[in-house]
């Protein structure tokens, strides 16, 4: 016979599970002086001077989930562009993978360095993610299949369509941030058109979110904060301005 105390204990456990929140993680990566720290400070609404990132740095953001719990977004910033990528092993690990977003920041005002940095960081982070997926598959043989299904659902690729064949989706959420958009606006029109077209194609093929920002253009800062809120606190992504192209 089940006592009233047994029933109360079961209800308490059910309540605890309902209130349980999951920490989320963001890894910012990009070349030196590309705007990584500025993007993070904009998201955190901190008005303070930036300084060079030394190797791998950490901060966090918090938001109330309910009366008892707070959501925590753990933020890692990798300095050095493609030179310190070995350090991605710290934030990209079996414990964080399912709740991690990669944010690659590139300097739109330096198109000569843009592609090397962007393609190099996508390649390096994907190799690390694939390595962790293999590790997790040893614990759960269905992990890779489950993750792929979740990725396709997140990108709206559940049903067969023409776009599905074009996309080799990054296994976890990927955000590409083109910074210093104010300087980019003054460049030659044809060069801008070529760069934007190529970036949109790269973002599309990887199932990534593409975002153009400038610390001097308020509407782009709002778009950045929205995307980072989604990554840090598991919100819903939506098209917030013409600076954001979301999959």
Residue pairs with C-beta under 8 A, 6 or more apart in sequence:
19 65
19 66
19 68
19 69
20 69
21 65
21 66
21 69
21 70
21 71
22 99
22 234
23 71
23 72
23 73
23 74
23 99
24 71
24 72
24 73
24 74
24 99
24 100
24 101
24 231
24 232
24 233
24 234
25 73
25 74
25 75
25 76
25 91
25 96
25 99
25 100
25 101
26 73
26 74
26 75
26 76
26 100
26 101
26 102
26 103
26 228
26 231
26 232
27 76
27 78
27 88
27 91
27 92
27 100
27 101
27 102
27 103
27 125
28 36
28 39
28 40
28 75
28 76
28 77
28 78
28 103
28 104
28 105
29 36
29 77
29 78
29 81
29 85
29 88
29 102
29 103
29 104
29 105
29 121
29 125
30 36
30 78
30 81
30 104
30 105
30 106
30 107
30 117
30 121
30 177
31 81
31 82
31 106
31 107
31 110
31 113
31 117
32 52
32 53
32 79
32 80
32 81
33 52
33 107
34 81
34 105
34 106
34 107
34 110
34 117
34 179
35 105
35 107
35 177
35 179
35 180
35 213
35 215
36 53
36 77
36 79
36 105
37 50
37 51
37 53
37 77
38 50
38 179
38 215
39 103
39 105
39 177
39 179
39 213
39 224
39 228
40 59
40 75
40 77
41 47
41 48
41 50
42 213
42 215
42 221
42 224
42 225
43 61
43 224
43 225
43 228
43 229
43 232
44 59
44 61
45 225
52 79
53 77
53 78
53 79
53 80
54 79
55 78
55 79
55 80
55 84
55 87
56 76
56 77
56 78
56 79
56 84
56 87
56 90
56 91
57 76
57 77
57 79
58 74
58 75
58 76
58 77
59 75
59 77
60 72
60 73
60 74
60 75
61 72
61 73
61 75
61 232
61 233
62 70
62 71
62 72
62 73
63 70
63 71
63 73
63 232
63 233
64 70
64 71
65 71
71 232
71 233
71 234
73 228
73 231
73 232
73 233
74 91
74 96
75 232
76 90
76 91
78 84
78 85
78 87
78 88
78 91
81 117
81 120
81 121
82 116
82 117
82 120
82 121
82 124
85 120
85 121
85 124
85 125
88 124
88 125
88 128
89 128
91 100
92 100
92 125
92 128
92 129
92 132
93 132
94 132
94 135
94 136
97 129
97 132
97 133
97 136
97 172
98 147
98 172
99 234
100 172
100 173
101 172
101 173
101 174
101 175
101 231
102 125
102 129
102 170
102 172
102 173
102 174
102 175
103 175
103 177
103 228
103 231
104 117
104 118
104 121
104 122
104 125
104 174
104 175
104 176
104 177
105 177
105 179
106 114
106 117
106 118
106 176
106 177
106 178
106 179
107 113
107 114
107 179
107 180
108 114
108 178
108 179
108 180
108 181
108 183
108 184
108 195
108 212
109 180
109 183
109 184
109 187
111 187
111 191
111 195
114 195
115 198
118 176
118 199
118 202
119 202
122 170
122 174
122 202
122 206
126 170
126 171
129 170
129 171
129 172
130 171
133 143
133 144
133 147
133 171
136 143
136 144
137 143
137 144
140 146
147 171
147 172
148 171
151 169
151 170
151 171
151 172
151 207
152 158
152 164
152 169
154 173
155 167
155 169
155 207
155 247
156 247
157 163
157 164
157 167
157 169
157 207
166 204
166 205
167 204
167 205
167 206
167 207
168 205
168 206
169 206
169 207
170 206
170 207
170 208
173 209
173 231
174 206
174 207
174 208
174 209
175 208
175 209
175 210
175 211
175 227
175 231
176 199
176 202
176 203
176 208
176 209
176 210
176 211
177 211
177 212
177 213
177 224
178 184
178 199
178 210
178 211
178 212
178 213
179 213
179 214
180 214
181 212
181 213
181 214
181 217
181 220
181 243
182 214
182 216
182 217
183 214
184 192
184 195
184 212
185 192
199 210
200 210
200 245
202 208
203 209
203 210
203 245
203 247
204 247
207 247
208 247
209 227
209 237
209 244
209 245
209 246
209 247
210 244
210 245
210 246
211 220
211 223
211 224
211 227
211 243
211 244
211 245
212 220
212 243
212 244
213 220
213 221
213 223
213 224
213 243
214 220
214 221
215 221
219 241
219 243
220 241
220 243
222 240
222 241
223 240
223 241
223 243
223 244
226 235
226 237
226 238
226 240
226 244
227 237
227 244
227 246
229 235
230 236
230 237
237 246
238 246
239 246
